[in-house]
């Protein structure tokens, strides 16, 4: 059990539960804003590919199959 406790302490960076809670509360807003930016940057290429594929294929069976295969829908 000593190794498990050591791993838990390492994962908490040596902070107590109270210190970890305060750290998470203090940084939660910034983490959310960074996550929103990251999600936008990840989704942007997928939307661009979707628009590009629609431009080439129109709304056809090939477009629908391509969207289902690539995970758009």
N, C-alpha and C positions, 0 to 999 in steps of 0.2 A: 503494500500500500504506500510505502514511502515514495516510490518512483511515481505513482499516480499523483500524489500531492505535489511533487516537484514539477511535474508537467503542468498541473493546474496553476501553480504559482508562476511558471514561465509564461503561460498563455495570458495571465492577468498582468504581466510585466511587473510582478512583485507588489501590486497594489492591493490594498484591502478591499473588501466588497463595497464599503462606503466610498472610498476614494474612486473606485472604478465607476460607481453610479454617478458621482459628481462629474467625473471626466466625460462620461457619455452624455449627460444632460448639457454640459457646457458646449460640446462639439456637435450635437445632433443637428442643429439648424444648418451649419456649414456642410455637414456630410450630406444632408438632403439636397442642398443646392448643387453640390458637386455631382451627386448621383443623377439629378435631372439633366445637367449638362452632358454627362456621359451617355445617358440613355438617348438624348437627342442626337449626339454625334454618332452613335451606333445605328440608330434608325434611319438617319439621313441617307446613307448609301442604299439601303433596302428600298426606300421610297423612290430614290432616283432610278434604281433598276426596274422597279415596278412601272414607273412612268415610261421609261425607255422601252420596255417590253410591250407595253400597251401601244406605244407609237409604232412599233414594228408589226405587231400581230393584230392589233385591234382587239375587240372583245370576241374572241373566237375560241374554238375548242383547244387549239394549241396554247393560246394564252392562259386559259383556265388550267390546262394540264401543267404548264410551266409554273404557274402560281402555286398550285397544290404541291408540286414536287419540291419547289424551293422554299416552302414554308411561309409564303405570304399570307395565306388565309388559314 
